[in-house]
Every structure is written in structure tokens, then in C-alpha cells.
Amino acid sequence: MTTTKAPTTTVPLLSATGLHVTFPGRRGGAPARAVDGVDLDIAPGEIVALVGESGCGKTTLARTLLGLVPPTSGSVTFTGETLTHTSRALKAYRKRVQLVLQDPSGSLNPRHTVYDAVAEGLRIHGHAGDEREAVASALSRAGLRPPERFFLRYPHELSGGQRQRVVIAGALVLEPELLVADEPVASLDASVRGEILALLLSLRDELGLSALVVTHDLGLAWNIADRVAVMYLGRVVETGPVEEVLTSPQHPYTRALLSVLPESPGPPIVLTGEPPDPSRIPAGCRFHVRCQVLASGEAGGVAGACRTSALPVLSGGAGARVACHAVRPAAGAGS
């Protein structure tokens, strides 16, 4: 599968600036910096893949962009307006930005028919139009045709791929401008994953939808994204057009993630240990305690900086950039 060309506009649909999310420490311990300074833009009609290991902060970032978690500091803007966390503002915002969850079996009420599952959003938002027509249109766009055949069916009567299409239809029924898809194919069989990815691409092309796809799978990013942001321990450490980042990765962490893909030409790069606790982020480059470049001595004269000097937050716009002392920072890195 190949993606179509990325959108040409440079005006972001959604923009996160200086985003921090800190959770209180357990039993009086140090607070956990789950998101620790992130700038990220998503343009109209653009698919951005947010990639990283479990625990890197990508789901917390996605939930913050959705308005489900208020930021400790920083801001989220949508179509140029800053998101506020009043009930009225969030309700209006969530009509325009919809979540697609990882596990359709867990996100669909087993007692609700497909019709009721898709119509739920319309009822919450007081839809004034023809509900049946809107539900049928959403199911059809999600690839469940003829839609009337699915109205009275229950989740247990559907395949995994069909259930995920119902979840997508439930998001589409409100005609959003942005989808946030958290591991949208992780629970599906390999034979079905391609169909769902193709559906997301067709929705971008036909409806102009933007999407943030949260995943640990760089192979998925290659198949669907225009741009990729690689996240480690609360920060984006490399970002840029998917072809540039995945064919010529600069950050040692990105290279390690790519090395374990089946099509990788070289041996896997084994990172030592687990990601550090977000309540105890190390000084200097936050990746240095696991970095294969530093451990091998290849960092050379910047080894001291790797251990002691913090790196800047990468700006959120287009263009390839990397936060690494061993790689000359690209123009556009913020302070």
C-alpha cells in the first residue's frame, strides 16, 4: 500500500505548543512528566503517525489533544482557536475531533445494536437532521454496505474488521475534521489490517479528513502516514516526512525501532533496559542511558553533552528534524 501525496497547505488544523502533562507522584513521590514539552502540528488532510514504545507518553499526548486530559501547561489550538476545558467548549470540540479506539470489542456496548452504537453521538449532540439517513451514510462510508443490513445486528454477530468499521462509522457520523486513532489495527488479524488502513486513506482522500494515528508499529506508519513523529519519554525526538524518517533515520532510537522490522536489512539493535520512569527523567539527552551510539563510543566529542546537556523541543511544523547531540540539530528547533 502506498500513500497519496501529502497536503500542500502549511496552515495547521490542530497545533500543540509547549505541551506538558504532569501527574502527581505516588505516595508523595516525584511527579511523573508523561508529556514533557511537545510541539506538534497536523495540517488539513494530513495523516501523522505518532510512534514509540509503550509508556513513552504517546497515548497521554493523544488524550490531551482530544481534550480528555487537561495540559499542565502549554496549549492546544484547533483552526486557530485555543481549546478551553469548559463543558460547552469541549462538547463542541469533540464533535469536530473524534476518537477511534484500539479494541472495538471493548468500545462497543454488547447490548446496543449497530444502529444505536453509531447513532449515539448524534443523540448526545442533539442532531436535528434525519438520524437514519446519517447513520446509513456513516456505515456506508465505513465500508459496511448496504448499511441497512447491519442496523439490527449486535457486535458479537460481526467479525473483528466489521466491528472496527462500526467504531469508525460512529466517529464519522458527526462529520469530524480530525480522527485520533489509537492503535486502530492492533487487535485485528493481519488479513484485515490492510483493509482498515486503506479505509482510513480513502476517508482522507474523499472527505479531506486529517488523522493522528498512534502506534508502536513503524511499518504501519510507512503504509499510512504523510509524516511521522517519534516519541520517547515524553518528547518527540525525531519528526519529518515519513519517507525521510523511515528510509534515513537520524536518531539512534528511531534506528533501533526500525531495526526490528522484518524487512530491515541489518541485525536488530537491542536497547538495554526499559525506558526510564517519567518521574525520574535523566539529565542531558533523555535517551542517553540506552543509546547504542553513546555506549559504542561513536558519540565522540559530544558524549559529555549527551549526559549533561538537555536538548531543545522540536518545533511542530513540516520538515525533518532530530533532537540528538550526535546529529547536528536542524533549523526550526525550539528552545
N, C-alpha and C positions, 0 to 999 in steps of 0.2 A: 504494500500500500504506500502511496506517495501523497504528500500534501500538495494542495494547490498553492499558488503564490501568496505570500503574506500581504496583508493590507498595506496600502501606501500612506495612509494618514499617520501623522505624528501626534495628534491630539489625543491624550488618553481618555478612555471611557471611565476607568477606575484608576485611582492613584493612591498609593500608601506612601507616606512621608515620615521618616524618623519613627517608625512604629516600634514600640516596646510593650511587651506584656509580661508582667511580673506577678508570680503567685506567692502567697505567704509561705514561709518555711514551715516544715512540720515540727511540732513541739518546740517552737521558739527558735528553730534553726534559721540559717540564712535563706533569704527569698530565692526562688527559682526564676531565672530570667529565660523564660520559654521562647520569647521573641525579643531579640536584643539589639534593635536598630536595623530596620529593614525599609528600604525604598523599593517600590515595585509598581510599574505601570502596566496596564492592559489596554491596548488600543481597540477601537471598534472593529469587529470582525476578526480579531486575533485570538489564537489559541496559545496560551502559555502553559508549559508544564513546570510544575514545582516539584523538584526531585530531591530525595535524600533518604537516609536510613530512618528507621523507626526511632522516635524520640528526638529527632532533630528540630522539631518545632513547626513543621510544615502544616500539620492539622490545626494547631493553635493559630497559626497565621491565617489559614483559610477561614476559620471560625470568626476571627477578628474582622476580616474583610467582609464577612456576611453580616456583621453586627451582632453576632451571638455572644461574643466576648468583648467587653469594652477595653480599649487600649489603656495601659498605664500612662503612656504619653505618646505623642505623635498624632497623626490624623489620617483619616480615610476620606477621599473625595470621590464623588460619582457625578459624572457630567459637570464637573467644576464646582459642585456644591459639597461642603463638608458634612459628613454624616454625623448626626447627633443622636444620642441614645434616649430620646423621648419615645414613648409608646407610639405616638402618631407618626413620627418620622421613621421609625423602624418598620412599621406596618407598610408604609408607602414604599420604602426602600426594598423590602423583601418581596414585593410584587415584581420589582424590576430585576432583582438578583436572586436566583433560585439555586437551591442545593440539590445535588444528585448524590445520594448516599451509596456507599460501597456494597452493602448487603441488602438486596431487595426483599429477602425473606424477613429480615428484621424490621424494615421500614414500612412494610405493608401490613395493615391490620388484617389478620386472617378472617375476621368476621365481616369485613367490608367487601362488597363486590368491586370489580374493576371500575365500574361506573362511579361508585361512591368514592373510591380512592382518588380518582382523577378529579372528580367534582369538588373535593374537599376544599381546595384552595379558592375556588370560585365562591363557595359559600362563606368562607372566612372573610373574604374581601368584598362581599356584597355585590357580586356580579349582577348587572342589570340586564344583560342580554339573554339570548337563548342558551340555557345551560346545556341542553342535549346536543345542540349544534357545536358548542365549544368543546365538549368532551369528545365528540366524534372526530372533530378536526385534530385535536391533540393526539388522540390514539393513532389516527391515520398518519400524521407527521412522524410519529414514533415507530412507524412500520407495522402497526397492528391493523391489518385490513382484511375484510371490511370491518370497521370498528364496532358495528352493532353486534357482531358475533362474539365480542368479548365483554359486552356490557354486564351481563349477569353471571360471569364466571368469577370464581374465587381464586386467590393466589395459589392455593395448593393444586389447582387444576391446570396451572401453567408451567411451562419449562422455565429454567433459570433465566434464559435470554428474554423470554416473554415478560417475566416479572420485572427485569431491569428496564424493559421498554415501557412498562406501565409506570414505573418510577419516573422515567424521563418524560412521559406524557403528563404526569402530574405537575412537573415543573413547567412544561411548555404551555399548559392550558392558560396560564396567566400572561402569556406573551412577554416573557422577560427579555432583557437585553444582554444579560450575562448569566452563564451557568457556572457554578463551582462544583466540580465533580471530584469527590474524594474516593480515590482508588475505584473508578467506575467499573472495571472489569476484573478486579482481583478475585471475586468469588465465582467467576464463570469458567466454564470449560474452554480450553484453548480454541476449539472449533467455533465458539460463539463470540469470543473476544473481538475478532476482526470485524464481525457484523456490527457490534456496538460502536467500535471506533469509526467504522465507515458511516454509521448513522450520525455521530457527532460531527464529522466532517461535512456531511451533506446538510446538516442543520446550519452550520456556519455559512456554507455557500448559498443556500436557498433563502435563509432568513436573516443573514447578517449577524448571527449570534456570536458573541465573544464567549470564551471559556477559560477558566483556570482549572487545569487538571492536576490533581495532587496524586503523586505516585512515587513508589520506590524503584520503579522499573524504567531505566533509561531506554530500553528497547521500545516501550510504549511511547515514550516522548518522541523518539525518532519517527514513529508511524503517524503521529497526530499533530505535533506541535509546530508552530511557526518559530517560537522562541522558548528557551529553557532557562530556568533559574535553579541552580544547585544550592541546596541549603545544608548548613552544618552548624549544629549547636547554636541555633537561634539567629544565624545570619546567612545571607546569600553570599557565597564565596566565589561563584562564577556565574555569569549570565551572558546571553547573546543569542543570535540566530541558531536554531537547532543544528543546522549543517556545520556551522563553525565550531560550536562547542563539542559536538559529538564526534566529529572527524578529526579535530585538532584540539583536544582538551589541554588546558594550561595548568589548572590547579591539580596538585597531587591527589586530592580527594576525588575529583571528577575522574581522573585517570584510573583510580582504584575501583570506582563504581563501574566504569566501562570494562575493565579488565575481566570481570566475571561473567560477561555476556557470552553466550555460546559462540558467537561469530568473532569474538576478539582474537586477533592474530597471535598475541603473546600469552605468556603464562599469567594466571590470576595474581593480582597484587593483594597480599594478605595484610590487612591492617591489624596492628596489635591492640588488644584490649577493646573495651567498649567505649562509646562516646562519653566524655566526662559528664558528671552531674551538672545540670544547668544552674544549680545553686553554688557550684564551685568551678566557674569558668576560669581556665588557666590564664596567666598573664601572657602578653605577647600575642602571637597568632594562636587562635584557639584550637587549631588543628595540630600544633607542633608536637604534642605528646604522642601522636600516632603517625606522624608524617614519615613516609618512606624515603623522601628526598633528604630530610634532615638526618635521619638515622643512618643513611648510607654515606654521609659526608659530602653529598653532591651540592648542598646548600652553600658551601664555601664561605665567602666573607660575610654573608648575611645570616649565618647561623645564630649569632648573638641577637640580632634583631628579631629573628623568629621566636626566640624565647622571652624577649622582654618588651618589644615594641608592638603596640596594638595597630591593627590595620584599619583603614577608613571604611565607612559604609559605602557600598557601591551605589551609584545613582540608579534610578529605576527605569530610565528610558532605553531606547534601542541601542544596538551596538554591543560588541563583545567586550567584556571586562572581567578582570580577575583580581581577587584580594589575596595576594601571595607575595612575600618578600623576595622569593626566588624568581619571580616573574615581574618584570617592570610594570607597575600599575598603568592601566590605560587611562587616557584623558576621560574625564567625566566622573571620577570617583569623588564622592562627597567627603566631608570631614567627619 
